[in-house]
Amino acid sequence: MDKAVLIERAVVDSILSYAQMLHPREAILLLKGKVDKHTIVVNDTQIPPLATHGNTFSTFPLHTLPIDFSIMGVAHSHPSGALRPSVTDLNKIYGRIMVITAYPYQSEKNIAIFDREGKTLQYEVV
């Protein structure tokens, strides 16, 4: 994927604060936005319906999601501090991108964005 990823500051703050609030359990959020030929813009988050937050996992039943083409992917936390996707993360990716935030969830330095293959994507906070 050769699209630029732009993520709004309010989204970054939302991901970080939600992860802090649920720690030591994993947090999970839907990423909403828009995509065009050259850019993915993430401008909102949403708690997935019936989300489950455990100490080593977070999930939600896909069948509870409405058809919504503004969902760009999922953000979730890694309380372990690992800023990379697990094999399970890669096998269960939903959408175009996956955002992982790792403990201690202090700034965008604790965030990484990945494509469906697990390749790290460069992003800009706007």
KOLTOR-380077 format. One record per residue (C-alpha): residue number from 1; residue in three letters; chain; x, y, z. Coordinates in Angstrom, 3 decimals. Each point is the difference from the previous one (the first is absolute). Layout:
BEGIN
(NUM ALA A (X Y Z))
...
This chain:
BEGIN
(1 MET A (0.000 0.000 0.000))
(2 ASP A (1.517 3.309 -1.065))
(3 LYS A (-2.560 2.329 1.530))
(4 ALA A (0.966 2.726 2.455))
(5 VAL A (-1.602 -0.430 3.426))
(6 LEU A (-1.176 3.130 1.795))
(7 ILE A (-1.382 -0.335 3.516))
(8 GLU A (-1.570 2.883 1.850))
(9 ARG A (1.488 1.062 3.351))
(10 ALA A (-3.360 -0.570 1.734))
(11 VAL A (0.036 -3.623 -1.224))
(12 VAL A (3.526 -0.563 1.332))
(13 ASP A (-1.029 1.483 3.354))
(14 SER A (-3.131 -2.174 0.057))
(15 ILE A (1.943 -3.205 -0.704))
(16 LEU A (2.596 0.798 2.673))
(17 SER A (-2.496 0.996 2.691))
(18 TYR A (-2.271 -2.992 -0.671))
(19 ALA A (2.996 -2.352 0.294))
(20 GLN A (1.057 1.687 3.262))
(21 MET A (-3.521 -0.322 1.371))
(22 LEU A (-0.253 -3.739 -0.709))
(23 HIS A (3.579 -0.956 0.942))
(24 PRO A (0.999 -2.754 0.831))
(25 ARG A (-2.734 -1.333 -2.298))
(26 GLU A (0.263 0.486 -3.759))
(27 ALA A (-2.066 2.772 -1.533))
(28 ILE A (-1.591 -0.159 -3.455))
(29 LEU A (-1.487 2.777 -2.127))
(30 LEU A (-1.297 0.329 -3.543))
(31 LEU A (1.778 2.604 -2.125))
(32 LYS A (-2.270 2.109 -2.166))
(33 GLY A (0.892 2.305 -2.843))
(34 LYS A (0.254 0.131 -3.753))
(35 VAL A (2.238 -1.265 -2.750))
(36 ASP A (0.789 1.360 -3.429))
(37 LYS A (2.495 -0.887 -2.694))
(38 HIS A (3.051 1.166 1.985))
(39 THR A (-1.010 0.413 3.649))
(40 ILE A (-1.662 -1.679 2.963))
(41 VAL A (-1.291 2.551 2.495))
(42 VAL A (-1.013 -1.198 3.480))
(43 ASN A (-2.188 2.578 1.707))
(44 ASP A (-2.054 -1.881 2.603))
(45 THR A (-0.135 -3.039 2.267))
(46 GLN A (-2.874 -2.132 1.179))
(47 ILE A (-0.268 -2.742 2.605))
(48 PRO A (-1.099 -3.153 -1.841))
(49 PRO A (-3.326 -1.505 1.044))
(50 LEU A (0.365 -2.764 2.608))
(51 ALA A (3.770 0.511 0.290))
(52 THR A (1.811 -2.334 2.392))
(53 HIS A (3.170 1.129 1.779))
(54 GLY A (2.293 -2.621 1.541))
(55 ASN A (3.515 -0.004 1.395))
(56 THR A (1.464 -1.484 -3.193))
(57 PHE A (-2.679 0.699 -2.603))
(58 SER A (-2.741 2.339 -1.145))
(59 THR A (-2.681 -0.903 -2.488))
(60 PHE A (-3.508 0.640 -1.237))
(61 PRO A (-2.461 -2.047 -2.064))
(62 LEU A (0.273 1.163 -3.621))
(63 HIS A (-3.640 -0.813 -0.685))
(64 THR A (-1.064 2.810 2.354))
(65 LEU A (1.521 2.681 -2.234))
(66 PRO A (-2.277 1.881 -2.353))
(67 ILE A (1.085 0.400 -3.609))
(68 ASP A (2.155 3.102 0.356))
(69 PHE A (2.547 0.889 -2.651))
(70 SER A (1.503 2.674 2.250))
(71 ILE A (1.671 -2.684 2.164))
(72 MET A (3.676 0.096 -0.989))
(73 GLY A (1.210 -2.580 2.508))
(74 VAL A (0.477 -0.784 3.661))
(75 ALA A (2.210 1.400 2.753))
(76 HIS A (0.920 -2.117 2.988))
(77 SER A (2.423 0.128 2.884))
(78 HIS A (2.844 -2.266 1.021))
(79 PRO A (0.378 0.235 3.795))
(80 SER A (3.208 -2.053 -0.365))
(81 GLY A (1.710 2.955 -1.691))
(82 ALA A (0.553 -1.865 -3.306))
(83 LEU A (-0.440 2.471 -2.847))
(84 ARG A (-0.465 -2.612 -2.712))
(85 PRO A (-2.883 -2.214 -1.103))
(86 SER A (-0.274 -3.571 1.224))
(87 VAL A (-0.833 -2.854 -2.352))
(88 THR A (-3.554 0.104 1.371))
(89 ASP A (-0.193 3.743 -0.735))
(90 LEU A (1.036 -0.613 -3.610))
(91 ASN A (-2.452 -2.869 -0.413))
(92 LYS A (-2.898 2.031 1.380))
(93 ILE A (0.649 3.427 -1.518))
(94 TYR A (-3.153 1.866 -0.959))
(95 GLY A (0.105 2.857 -2.492))
(96 ARG A (2.865 1.652 -1.839))
(97 ILE A (2.271 0.830 2.948))
(98 MET A (0.751 -1.118 3.539))
(99 VAL A (1.181 2.390 2.687))
(100 ILE A (1.803 -1.413 3.020))
(101 THR A (0.773 2.046 3.068))
(102 ALA A (2.407 -1.425 2.546))
(103 TYR A (0.370 0.644 3.710))
(104 PRO A (0.597 2.644 1.422))
(105 TYR A (-2.334 1.708 -2.534))
(106 GLN A (1.577 3.457 0.455))
(107 SER A (0.295 1.402 -3.541))
(108 GLU A (0.031 -0.901 -3.668))
(109 LYS A (3.426 -1.555 0.678))
(110 ASN A (-2.047 -2.799 1.587))
(111 ILE A (-2.064 -0.470 -3.189))
(112 ALA A (0.745 -1.878 -3.200))
(113 ILE A (-2.168 -0.546 -3.067))
(114 PHE A (0.101 -3.137 -2.140))
(115 ASP A (-1.513 -1.181 -3.261))
(116 ARG A (-1.773 -3.340 -0.464))
(117 GLU A (3.323 -1.801 -0.489))
(118 GLY A (1.539 1.414 3.175))
(119 LYS A (2.223 2.538 -1.746))
(120 THR A (0.603 3.141 2.070))
(121 LEU A (-1.558 3.060 -1.621))
(122 GLN A (1.261 3.541 0.367))
(123 TYR A (-2.672 2.382 1.223))
(124 GLU A (-0.492 3.638 0.771))
(125 VAL A (-1.964 1.431 2.929))
(126 VAL A (-2.077 2.946 -1.213))
